[in-house]
Amino acid sequence: MSRKHPIISITGSSGAGTTSVKKTFEQIFFREKVNAVYIEGDAFHRYDRAEMRTQMAQEAERGNKHFSHFSPETNLFEELERAFRDYGETGTATTRHYVHDAEESALHGTAPGTFTEWERLPENSDLLFYEGLHGAVVTDKVNVARYADLKIGVVPVINLEWIQKLHRDRSARGYSTEAVTDTILRRMPDYIHYICPQFTETDINFQRVPTVDTSNPFIARWIPTPDESMVVIRFKNPRGIDFPYLLSMLPHSWMSRANSIVCPGAKLDLAMQLILTPLIMQLIERKRNLK
């Protein structure tokens, strides 16, 4: 970890809601005048869209039914670790962009489903912000988690995560329910081995829990709304957290354990603002005091 060049890492699986969490951070950065630079987890996939389809077909022919975006074989974990380490040491790092759609293609000048060229992040930033699948990954070869100063997990319960993925992939990507189900099954071993363990490494987890029946996510007609959900907020180290203040500011919230708060799902953004703003400013003040 680096006092001079702090790193914030947001980790969640596909469909977990990390993109909306990123927007909350952007609001805090804007309000507090924090100059952040960004790394997207997609940038460190090993294969572009066409290459991944080819690799999946080849692996399927070999009998491997669990080839997924979650594994070391399909990601550049060493390069991601180096980017975190380089930023902590120098205040800059090398990254690229994965182009998702036509809008991003027009912005970056390369085809959807491909990567831009590698380039250095701008210098003189206040902090690095990572959002993706592997911001706290630890394997026998890499330890990305040790380089991040603040690690946040975004974790819907599994049935809700599946519902969100089913709805997104069917509506935005045109996949059938059967195709999405196959993807979920294919990813499961890597999800267990490389996604779940990261939430032990994170400093704070925000886990959305539906309060309506999600017992069969594959036939759910809509995604449970925030008003139909609760959020469990777990602190790895609760020391210094002003729980009475948070409970007073989050109506209808309570503590379920000595390190956990439960609040209404509609208060997730407010909870993040209240909890994360002082932690971000601590990193910035610590950085500025070195100067």
C-alpha positions in Angstrom: 0.0 0.0 0.0 1.2 3.5 -0.7 0.6 6.7 1.3 1.8 8.8 -1.6 -0.3 7.1 -4.3 -3.4 5.5 -2.8 -5.4 2.9 -4.6 -9.2 2.2 -4.2 -10.4 -1.2 -5.6 -14.0 -2.1 -6.2 -14.6 -5.8 -6.7 -17.7 -7.7 -7.7 -18.7 -10.4 -10.2 -20.6 -9.8 -13.5 -24.0 -8.3 -12.8 -23.1 -7.4 -9.2 -23.7 -3.7 -9.6 -20.1 -2.4 -9.5 -20.8 0.1 -12.3 -23.5 1.9 -10.2 -21.1 1.9 -7.3 -18.5 3.5 -9.5 -20.9 6.3 -10.2 -21.3 6.9 -6.4 -17.5 7.2 -6.2 -17.4 9.6 -9.1 -20.0 11.8 -7.3 -17.7 11.8 -4.2 -14.6 12.6 -6.3 -16.4 15.4 -8.0 -17.8 16.9 -4.8 -14.5 16.6 -2.9 -12.4 17.7 -5.9 -10.4 14.5 -6.0 -8.5 13.9 -9.2 -8.8 10.2 -9.8 -7.5 8.0 -12.6 -9.2 4.8 -13.6 -8.4 1.2 -14.4 -11.2 -1.0 -15.8 -11.1 -4.7 -14.9 -12.1 -5.6 -18.5 -8.8 -4.1 -19.7 -6.9 -7.0 -18.2 -8.8 -9.8 -19.9 -6.4 -12.0 -21.9 -8.6 -12.3 -25.0 -10.8 -10.0 -27.0 -14.4 -11.0 -27.8 -13.6 -13.0 -30.9 -10.5 -14.6 -29.4 -12.5 -15.6 -26.3 -15.2 -17.4 -28.4 -12.4 -19.3 -30.3 -10.7 -20.3 -27.0 -14.1 -21.4 -25.5 -14.8 -23.6 -28.5 -11.3 -25.1 -28.4 -11.6 -25.8 -24.7 -15.1 -27.3 -25.1 -13.6 -29.7 -27.7 -11.0 -30.7 -25.2 -13.8 -31.5 -22.7 -13.3 -28.3 -20.5 -16.8 -27.1 -19.7 -15.7 -24.5 -17.2 -13.6 -22.0 -19.3 -14.6 -18.6 -18.1 -13.7 -14.9 -17.7 -13.1 -15.4 -14.0 -9.9 -17.6 -14.2 -6.2 -16.9 -14.4 -6.1 -18.5 -17.8 -8.3 -15.8 -19.3 -6.9 -12.8 -17.4 -3.6 -10.9 -17.1 -3.3 -11.2 -13.4 0.5 -10.5 -13.4 0.0 -7.3 -15.5 -2.8 -6.2 -13.2 -0.6 -6.7 -10.1 2.2 -4.8 -11.8 -0.2 -1.9 -12.6 -1.2 -1.6 -9.0 2.4 -1.9 -7.8 3.7 0.6 -10.3 1.0 3.2 -9.4 1.7 2.8 -5.7 5.4 3.4 -6.4 5.3 6.0 -9.1 1.8 7.5 -9.4 1.2 6.1 -12.9 0.8 2.7 -14.5 0.0 1.1 -17.9 -3.5 0.1 -18.9 -5.9 0.0 -21.8 -9.6 0.0 -22.6 -11.9 -2.8 -23.6 -14.4 -1.5 -26.1 -17.9 -2.8 -25.3 -20.2 -1.2 -27.9 -20.6 1.2 -30.8 -20.7 4.2 -28.5 -17.3 3.3 -27.0 -16.0 2.4 -30.4 -16.7 5.9 -31.6 -14.9 7.3 -28.6 -11.8 5.1 -28.8 -11.6 4.5 -32.5 -11.5 0.7 -32.5 -14.1 -2.0 -33.1 -16.5 -3.3 -30.4 -15.1 -6.3 -28.6 -11.5 -5.3 -29.0 -8.9 -3.5 -26.9 -7.2 -0.2 -27.3 -3.4 0.0 -27.3 -1.6 0.0 -23.9 -0.9 3.5 -22.6 0.3 5.2 -19.4 -2.2 6.8 -17.0 -2.0 10.5 -16.6 0.4 11.7 -13.9 -0.2 14.0 -10.9 -3.5 12.2 -9.9 -4.7 12.0 -6.3 -5.6 8.3 -6.4 -6.2 5.2 -8.6 -9.7 3.7 -8.9 -10.1 0.2 -10.1 -13.5 -1.4 -10.8 -13.8 -5.0 -12.0 -13.7 -8.7 -11.3 -10.3 -9.1 -9.7 -9.4 -6.0 -7.6 -8.6 -8.2 -4.5 -7.5 -11.4 -6.2 -4.9 -13.6 -4.5 -3.5 -16.7 -6.2 -0.3 -18.8 -5.7 1.4 -16.4 -8.2 -0.1 -12.9 -7.6 -1.4 -10.9 -4.7 -3.3 -7.9 -6.1 -5.1 -7.2 -2.8 -2.0 -6.2 -0.9 -1.5 -3.1 -3.1 -4.9 -1.6 -2.6 -5.4 0.9 0.3 -9.2 0.6 0.3 -10.9 -2.6 -1.0 -14.7 -2.6 -1.5 -16.8 -5.7 -2.3 -20.1 -5.4 -4.0 -21.9 -8.7 -3.5 -25.6 -9.5 -4.2 -26.7 -12.9 -2.8 -26.3 -15.5 -5.5 -29.9 -15.8 -6.7 -30.2 -12.1 -7.0 -26.9 -12.0 -8.9 -28.3 -14.6 -11.3 -31.5 -12.7 -11.8 -29.6 -9.5 -12.6 -27.3 -11.3 -15.1 -30.3 -13.1 -16.8 -32.2 -9.9 -17.3 -29.1 -7.9 -18.5 -27.9 -10.6 -20.9 -31.4 -11.2 -22.3 -32.4 -7.6 -22.7 -29.0 -5.9 -23.6 -27.3 -8.8 -25.4 -30.1 -10.8 -26.9 -29.1 -14.1 -25.2 -31.7 -16.8 -24.4 -32.3 -18.0 -20.9 -30.7 -21.3 -21.8 -27.5 -19.5 -23.0 -27.2 -17.5 -19.9 -27.8 -20.5 -17.7 -25.0 -22.3 -19.6 -22.7 -19.4 -18.9 -23.6 -19.4 -15.2 -22.9 -23.2 -15.0 -19.6 -22.8 -16.9 -18.4 -20.1 -14.6 -19.3 -21.7 -11.3 -15.9 -23.4 -10.4 -14.0 -20.2 -11.2 -16.6 -18.2 -9.3 -16.0 -20.3 -6.2 -12.2 -20.3 -6.5 -11.4 -16.8 -7.7 -14.4 -14.5 -7.0 -15.7 -15.5 -3.6 -12.3 -15.6 -1.8 -11.8 -11.9 -2.7 -14.6 -10.8 -0.4 -12.5 -12.1 2.6 -9.8 -9.6 1.5 -12.0 -6.6 1.1 -12.3 -3.9 3.8 -16.0 -3.3 3.4 -18.6 -5.4 1.7 -22.0 -4.2 0.5 -24.3 -7.2 0.0 -27.8 -6.7 -1.4 -30.4 -9.2 -0.1 -33.9 -9.3 -1.7 -36.9 -9.5 0.6 -39.1 -11.0 -2.0 -39.2 -14.6 -3.4 -36.2 -15.3 -5.6 -36.2 -19.0 -5.1 -36.2 -19.7 -8.9 -34.1 -17.0 -10.5 -34.5 -18.5 -13.9 -38.2 -17.7 -14.2 -38.1 -14.3 -12.3 -40.0 -11.8 -14.4 -38.2 -8.7 -12.9 -35.3 -7.7 -10.8 -36.2 -7.0 -7.1 -36.1 -3.2 -6.6 -34.1 -1.4 -4.0 -37.3 -1.0 -2.0 -37.7 -4.8 -2.1 -34.2 -5.3 -0.7 -32.0 -4.9 2.3 -28.2 -4.2 2.2 -25.8 -5.9 4.6 -22.7 -3.8 5.2 -19.8 -5.6 6.7 -16.6 -4.0 8.0 -13.5 -6.1 8.1 -12.1 -3.9 10.9 -14.9 -2.0 12.7 -12.5 -0.1 14.9 -13.0 3.7 14.4 -16.4 3.3 12.6 -19.0 5.5 14.2 -21.9 3.0 14.2 -24.3 5.2 16.3 -23.9 8.0 13.8 -24.5 5.7 10.8 -27.6 4.1 12.4 -29.0 7.6 13.1 -28.5 8.7 9.5 -29.8 5.5 7.9 -33.5 5.2 8.9 -34.7 1.7 9.8 -31.2 0.3 9.9 -29.8 -1.9 12.7 -26.6 -3.8 13.6 -26.8 -7.6 13.0 -23.3 -8.2 14.3 -20.6 -6.2 15.9 -19.1 -5.4 12.5 -22.3 -5.4 10.3 -25.1 -2.9 9.6 -28.3 -3.8 7.8 -30.1 -0.9 6.0 -33.0 -0.6 3.5 -31.9 -1.2 -0.1 -33.0 2.3 -1.2 -30.5 3.8 1.2 -27.4 2.1 -0.4 -26.2 5.2 -2.1 -26.6 7.3 1.1 -24.8 4.6 3.1 -21.9 4.6 0.7 -21.7 8.4 0.7 -21.7 8.4 4.5 -19.2 5.6 4.9 -16.8 6.1 2.0 -16.4 9.9 1.9 -14.4 10.1 5.2 -12.3 7.1 4.2 -11.5 8.6 0.8 -10.6 11.9 2.4 -8.4 10.1 5.0 -6.4 8.7 2.0 -6.2 12.1 0.4 -5.2 13.9 3.6 -2.5 11.3 4.3 -1.2 11.8 0.8 -1.2 15.6 1.1 0.5 15.6 4.5 3.5 13.9 2.9 4.0 17.0 0.8 
